[in-house]
Amino acid sequence: MKKIRNIFIVLAVILSNLMCAVVGYQYAVMQRGIGDSAPAGIAFIYAVPYVAGIAVCAILAIRFHTK
């Protein structure tokens, strides 16, 4: 079970790095966009699915650690 726990920990770390890249890119694109109807802060909505995935990975890693 330790191997499965480590896989979920690594997956959570990869998701967090990917989330930072995606949100940063979308923020920069929206910041430079001329005539956009939404403010650049809306780019942070892209983080919601990543945060949910990180939470699921963390919960599964804790669950597999206790077994």
QUINOR-V234917 format. One record per residue. N is the residue number from 1. PSI is psi in degrees with one decimal (* if undefined). Layout:
# QUINOR-V234917
{{N	PSI} {N	PSI}}
This chain:
# QUINOR-V234917
{{1	-21.7} {2	-34.0} {3	-42.7} {4	-39.4} {5	-44.0} {6	-35.2} {7	-43.8} {8	-33.6} {9	-45.0} {10	-40.7} {11	-39.7} {12	-39.6} {13	-42.4} {14	-41.6} {15	-38.1} {16	-39.8} {17	-40.8} {18	-38.4} {19	-44.6} {20	-41.0} {21	-45.4} {22	-46.4} {23	-41.2} {24	-42.6} {25	-47.3} {26	-35.6} {27	-44.0} {28	-40.5} {29	-42.4} {30	-28.0} {31	-39.2} {32	-15.7} {33	128.5} {34	126.2} {35	10.8} {36	143.0} {37	-14.8} {38	146.7} {39	162.7} {40	-24.6} {41	-18.5} {42	-19.7} {43	-23.4} {44	-14.1} {45	-26.8} {46	-17.0} {47	-19.3} {48	-50.1} {49	-33.6} {50	-40.3} {51	-39.7} {52	-42.9} {53	-39.5} {54	-40.7} {55	-42.4} {56	-44.0} {57	-40.9} {58	-42.3} {59	-43.3} {60	-37.6} {61	-40.2} {62	-41.1} {63	-43.1} {64	-22.0} {65	-34.1} {66	-15.8} {67	*}}
